[in-house]
C-alpha cells in the first residue's frame, strides 16, 4: 500500500509530544544550579536524581513497548503523555529531596513510552527507506525541548520561580491530547501491525542482533546523557559562568546541532538506500563515520573559551545523533512493525539503565577530577559500540 502524504502530519504531532517530553525532562538540567542550592545537593546527589529517573525509565520501557504493541499507538501515547505531564506538574510542588526523587521517578516511568511509541509510528506510517528519516525528524522534537528548557529557565523561572516553570511546562502536555486524538483518527496507516505476523518474543530474546543493539546503545549513548544532563553545569562549573548566562548564551546551542546531526543521519541513510546500498550496510557506514569523529569529544575541556567549548560540544552532539537515528531504526529493520514498539523499547531500556549507572559516576568523576576525565573516557565508547554492531550481524 502506498503511504499516505498525511503520514508527516501525524509524525509532526508526535514530534510536538517529543518536544514536550524533553522540555519536562530537561528543565531539571537547566535549573540544576538553582536546585542544587535550594536542596543542598552535591554533583553526586544530583546524579542520584538522574539515577531515580533512569532506573524507572529503564525498567518501565519494555513494559511500555509491549503495552503499545498490544493496545495500539492511540491509547498508548495518550496514557503516556497524560502521565508525564502530571509528573512534571507535581515536580513544581515538592519541598524535599525525597519528593524530587519521587517525581523524577514517576516522570521516568511515563516518559519511557515516548521513544517506543515513535518507533511504532515509524513502522505503522512510514515505508522502510524512511525509518531513519522518521527517527531523525523526531530529533527535532527532542532538540526543541532541549533548546526550550534553558530558555524557559532563563525567563519563566527567573520571573516566577522554578516551581512555576515545572507546572506550566507539565500542563502544556495536557493541551496536546485533544490534538493527538483528532489527528490519529484522520490519518490512514500504511501498515496495520496487527495484520503482520509478530516475531515471537522468545525468538527476539535469543537473537544476537537484539542484544548487540542493547550493548551498543549502552556504550555510545553515554555521549547523549553527558550533553543532555550536564551541559549547563559544565559551563557553570568548568567555565565560571552564571546559570542565566550559561543557559542564554550557550546551553541551547548544542541541541540545535543535535537536530542537524539527526537529520543528517536520516538523510544519509535515505540517500544510500535509494542508491541501492543494503539498509543495514548503509546504517553501519554512518555509525562507523560517527564513532570515529566522536573521538574529538576528548578535546572539549581543552577549548580556549566557552564559545569554542560550545562548538566542540555541538560537534560531539551532532555525530552522536547521526549515529543514534540509524541505530534506533535497526530494531524495525530486524523485527518488523508488529514488534516495533518493543524492539525500540529495548534501546530505551538500555539507555535508561546506562544513565542510571553512569549518572552518579559522572558526578563523582567531576567532583574528583573535573570534566576532562569524563570527556576523555567517553570519547572512545562509540567505536566499541560500532564494533559490537558490526560483529552481531546483519538482518536475516
Secondary structure, DSSP 4 states (H G I P E B T S, - for coil): -PPPTTHHHHHHHHHHHHHHHHHHHHHHHHTHHHHHHHTT--HHHHHHHHHHHHHHHHHHHHHHHHHHHHH-HHHHHHHHHHHHHHHHHHHTT--SHHHHHHHHHHHHHHHHHHHHHHHHHHHHHS-GGGHHHHHHHHHHHHHHHHHHHHHHHHHHHHHH-HHHHHHHHHHHHHHHHHHHHHHHHHSPPS--GGGSPPPPHHHHHH-HHHHHHHHHHHHHTHHHHHHHHSHHHHHHHTS---HHHIIIIIITHHHHHHHHHHHHHHHHHHHHHHTT--HHHHHHHHHHHHHHHGGGGGGGGG-SSHHHHHHHHHHHHHHHHHHHHHHHHHHHHHH-GGGHHHHHHHHHHHHHHHHHHHHHHHHHHHHHH-HHHHHHHHHTHHHHHHHHHHHH----
